């Protein structure tokens, strides 16, 4: 009887599934029939809207090909990409050295577990240690994961040294550290936290660039301070080296760990391999991701030996973290940055771009208010709506990012040329003028 009942239930389930599949298939045929007249881009947007969760305010583009500083959409239109995958495509699109490294590694070994030694992972860790303050590296898949790992490491170190109760982390208002539940709590912007209560405990907020604010926030429970050397999502906001030097001194006096979130600023974006190199100090822990493997998902947590020893086997892990494909690609990325002098190019082209924007501001009085940069991490402050300008730029064949209400974030690839910067200036000028006329 039990067997008959089980088979009967299975039959009902299978029958229901077939019915659902037939209904879904019919629905999809009906949708497809209504979609036959659409362009390739319109059709693909249609698929996204119907079958992908609605978690992004997507721009009306379907990008299908990239080469260097340019991308093409599904309809064949070409765009100058000064978005760079939000600082991920630091070498531009489909850099031949990166493509070659991916092909080679993919033909040999894509993935093995971290219960084994992984040659490219070991070599990448050595490379990051050799070029940074750190002594040990942990690999994961994203910036949010790297920041989560940094918080875990800081708390574990504090627990081992001080015992229970010293676990709070101070972050900055207007910061951004990722989209996991813990990292939206760490992020000092309420718009990312709304609707996800209760938030994770153990975070306090201070004002970026204000040392007194941090001093007033520190308590006997504080174990670490997590800060971006440059607030990217916050509008490319910077603080002087003296602020960070005083912060380092304060952390030393209070025996508090200093964590730098270099997810966006790291791997050459600022014209140095790491942004902390501009500041005359070193953090205890640093997180990396975005540009590290030219678009292949990877994150990294770098720490000194003193701090890293707090982690023991079983304390932290990541199934895909540091796998052969991602680490081989990251090695090729770093090698290309060094060999092609891209740090120097980032500094040179960043200065040239900002100089040209300042010249443009004289032709567009009261519309461009300020330009600021560190290498090729650039903000243009406007007197008009930045999102409108970014949308207008798409019509001009230019991809840029509106990061705050009146702030454009410009992130060209480190390979950018003077000719491409000049092209950008021309398209930006038209985008601003037409946005002003339509406002």
PEKAHU-V896226 format. One record per residue. N is the residue number from 1. PSI is psi in whole degrees, -180 to 180 (* if undefined). NEAR is the number of other C-alpha atoms within 12 Angstrom. Layout:
N/PSI/NEAR ; N/PSI/NEAR
This chain:
1/-42/7 ; 2/-41/8 ; 3/-43/9 ; 4/-42/10 ; 5/-42/11 ; 6/-45/12 ; 7/-38/14 ; 8/-44/14 ; 9/-42/14 ; 10/-41/14 ; 11/-41/14 ; 12/-45/14 ; 13/-46/14 ; 14/-40/14 ; 15/-43/15 ; 16/-41/14 ; 17/-43/15 ; 18/-41/15 ; 19/-43/14 ; 20/-42/15 ; 21/-40/15 ; 22/-42/14 ; 23/-46/14 ; 24/-40/16 ; 25/-41/15 ; 26/-42/15 ; 27/-43/15 ; 28/-38/19 ; 29/-39/15 ; 30/-44/13 ; 31/-44/20 ; 32/-39/19 ; 33/-40/13 ; 34/-11/13 ; 35/0/20 ; 36/-32/15 ; 37/-2/13 ; 38/155/18 ; 39/166/17 ; 40/-44/21 ; 41/-44/24 ; 42/-40/21 ; 43/-44/24 ; 44/-35/25 ; 45/-39/23 ; 46/-43/24 ; 47/-43/20 ; 48/-47/21 ; 49/-30/18 ; 50/-22/16 ; 51/-6/14 ; 52/139/13 ; 53/142/11 ; 54/74/11 ; 55/0/10 ; 56/141/10 ; 57/84/11 ; 58/143/16 ; 59/153/23 ; 60/54/23 ; 61/144/31 ; 62/104/28 ; 63/130/28 ; 64/-11/20 ; 65/145/21 ; 66/147/27 ; 67/118/25 ; 68/-126/30 ; 69/12/37 ; 70/150/36 ; 71/161/32 ; 72/144/26 ; 73/178/28 ; 74/-17/23 ; 75/2/20 ; 76/3/19 ; 77/141/23 ; 78/141/25 ; 79/143/35 ; 80/120/41 ; 81/98/46 ; 82/31/49 ; 83/-40/36 ; 84/42/41 ; 85/33/30 ; 86/57/34 ; 87/22/42 ; 88/-47/39 ; 89/63/42 ; 90/-24/51 ; 91/16/51 ; 92/-169/41 ; 93/136/38 ; 94/46/29 ; 95/131/29 ; 96/-35/20 ; 97/-33/28 ; 98/-44/36 ; 99/-42/27 ; 100/-41/19 ; 101/-41/32 ; 102/-45/30 ; 103/-45/21 ; 104/-49/18 ; 105/-38/25 ; 106/-29/19 ; 107/-9/13 ; 108/-53/15 ; 109/118/20 ; 110/-47/23 ; 111/138/26 ; 112/162/22 ; 113/155/18 ; 114/4/24 ; 115/-8/16 ; 116/163/14 ; 117/137/15 ; 118/112/26 ; 119/-50/23 ; 120/-29/29 ; 121/-46/36 ; 122/-42/25 ; 123/-37/26 ; 124/-41/37 ; 125/-45/31 ; 126/-41/23 ; 127/-44/29 ; 128/-39/37 ; 129/-42/24 ; 130/-29/17 ; 131/10/22 ; 132/-178/32 ; 133/-19/28 ; 134/168/30 ; 135/-26/25 ; 136/153/32 ; 137/140/39 ; 138/137/48 ; 139/142/45 ; 140/-151/37 ; 141/-11/35 ; 142/170/39 ; 143/-40/38 ; 144/-43/36 ; 145/-39/37 ; 146/-42/45 ; 147/-39/48 ; 148/-44/43 ; 149/-38/41 ; 150/-41/51 ; 151/-43/45 ; 152/-44/33 ; 153/-43/42 ; 154/-43/42 ; 155/-39/36 ; 156/-42/30 ; 157/-45/34 ; 158/-40/32 ; 159/-44/22 ; 160/-34/22 ; 161/-39/20 ; 162/-13/19 ; 163/-165/14 ; 164/154/17 ; 165/-17/19 ; 166/88/27 ; 167/-7/33 ; 168/149/33 ; 169/132/44 ; 170/128/41 ; 171/175/42 ; 172/144/37 ; 173/143/32 ; 174/11/33 ; 175/174/38 ; 176/127/42 ; 177/4/45 ; 178/-180/31 ; 179/3/24 ; 180/169/24 ; 181/-42/24 ; 182/-38/32 ; 183/-25/37 ; 184/-26/33 ; 185/-42/39 ; 186/-33/43 ; 187/126/41 ; 188/48/33 ; 189/117/26 ; 190/-27/19 ; 191/-26/16 ; 192/-12/25 ; 193/-20/23 ; 194/129/15 ; 195/-1/12 ; 196/17/17 ; 197/150/14 ; 198/139/12 ; 199/165/21 ; 200/136/20 ; 201/164/17 ; 202/14/26 ; 203/140/33 ; 204/157/32 ; 205/139/32 ; 206/172/29 ; 207/127/25 ; 208/131/32 ; 209/-1/30 ; 210/100/22 ; 211/-38/26 ; 212/-36/16 ; 213/-41/20 ; 214/-45/34 ; 215/-40/26 ; 216/-15/17 ; 217/-23/25 ; 218/135/31 ; 219/-177/23 ; 220/-10/20 ; 221/-8/26 ; 222/126/36 ; 223/-23/42 ; 224/160/47 ; 225/124/49 ; 226/123/47 ; 227/145/49 ; 228/133/46 ; 229/-32/46 ; 230/129/42 ; 231/105/41 ; 232/-63/42 ; 233/-23/36 ; 234/0/30 ; 235/25/33 ; 236/56/38 ; 237/137/35 ; 238/162/33 ; 239/152/27 ; 240/156/21 ; 241/-34/21 ; 242/-34/18 ; 243/-47/23 ; 244/-35/35 ; 245/-42/25 ; 246/-35/24 ; 247/-42/40 ; 248/-43/32 ; 249/-42/22 ; 250/-44/23 ; 251/-40/29 ; 252/-43/20 ; 253/-37/14 ; 254/-1/21 ; 255/47/26 ; 256/140/38 ; 257/142/42 ; 258/117/43 ; 259/126/48 ; 260/122/46 ; 261/100/49 ; 262/30/46 ; 263/-42/47 ; 264/-36/45 ; 265/-18/47 ; 266/171/47 ; 267/43/50 ; 268/-8/50 ; 269/-36/50 ; 270/1/45 ; 271/-8/36 ; 272/160/32 ; 273/-38/39 ; 274/143/41 ; 275/-27/41 ; 276/-20/40 ; 277/-20/27 ; 278/-15/25 ; 279/-10/25 ; 280/15/21 ; 281/172/27 ; 282/141/31 ; 283/176/40 ; 284/-32/39 ; 285/145/46 ; 286/141/52 ; 287/144/53 ; 288/158/50 ; 289/-110/48 ; 290/-86/41 ; 291/3/47 ; 292/-34/51 ; 293/28/49 ; 294/29/46 ; 295/-19/33 ; 296/130/37 ; 297/128/33 ; 298/149/41 ; 299/158/48 ; 300/144/47 ; 301/117/51 ; 302/134/46 ; 303/161/40 ; 304/160/31 ; 305/-40/19 ; 306/-40/22 ; 307/-42/36 ; 308/-29/33 ; 309/-14/22 ; 310/-28/25 ; 311/133/29 ; 312/163/16 ; 313/129/11 ; 314/-13/10 ; 315/-31/17 ; 316/152/25 ; 317/165/25 ; 318/117/26 ; 319/-50/17 ; 320/-6/28 ; 321/125/35 ; 322/29/46 ; 323/168/39 ; 324/-41/39 ; 325/-50/39 ; 326/-40/44 ; 327/-34/47 ; 328/-40/42 ; 329/-40/41 ; 330/-40/48 ; 331/-44/37 ; 332/-35/36 ; 333/-51/43 ; 334/-43/37 ; 335/-41/30 ; 336/-41/31 ; 337/-43/35 ; 338/-51/23 ; 339/-34/14 ; 340/11/18 ; 341/44/21 ; 342/-21/34 ; 343/-44/35 ; 344/-40/25 ; 345/-38/32 ; 346/-42/39 ; 347/-46/31 ; 348/-48/27 ; 349/-31/35 ; 350/-43/38 ; 351/-45/26 ; 352/-44/29 ; 353/-46/41 ; 354/-38/34 ; 355/-41/24 ; 356/-35/26 ; 357/-39/37 ; 358/-38/26 ; 359/-41/21 ; 360/-35/29 ; 361/-26/26 ; 362/-27/16 ; 363/-17/17 ; 364/66/23 ; 365/138/19 ; 366/4/18 ; 367/-38/32 ; 368/114/34 ; 369/-34/23 ; 370/149/28 ; 371/134/33 ; 372/151/33 ; 373/162/40 ; 374/104/43 ; 375/-126/40 ; 376/30/49 ; 377/104/49 ; 378/141/48 ; 379/139/42 ; 380/117/44 ; 381/129/34 ; 382/166/36 ; 383/-3/26 ; 384/172/30 ; 385/122/28 ; 386/-35/34 ; 387/-37/29 ; 388/-41/33 ; 389/-44/42 ; 390/-38/41 ; 391/-41/28 ; 392/-35/32 ; 393/-34/35 ; 394/-42/35 ; 395/-30/26 ; 396/-3/29 ; 397/36/29 ; 398/135/38 ; 399/118/41 ; 400/174/41 ; 401/128/41 ; 402/113/36 ; 403/-26/33 ; 404/178/27 ; 405/-40/22 ; 406/28/27 ; 407/126/35 ; 408/135/43 ; 409/123/40 ; 410/123/47 ; 411/73/49 ; 412/160/48 ; 413/155/48 ; 414/-15/51 ; 415/3/40 ; 416/145/39 ; 417/165/27 ; 418/-39/24 ; 419/-40/16 ; 420/-36/26 ; 421/-43/35 ; 422/-41/23 ; 423/-43/25 ; 424/-46/38 ; 425/-43/33 ; 426/-45/24 ; 427/-37/31 ; 428/-44/43 ; 429/-45/32 ; 430/-39/27 ; 431/-42/33 ; 432/-45/42 ; 433/-47/28 ; 434/-32/24 ; 435/-39/27 ; 436/-41/23 ; 437/-34/14 ; 438/-6/13 ; 439/*/15
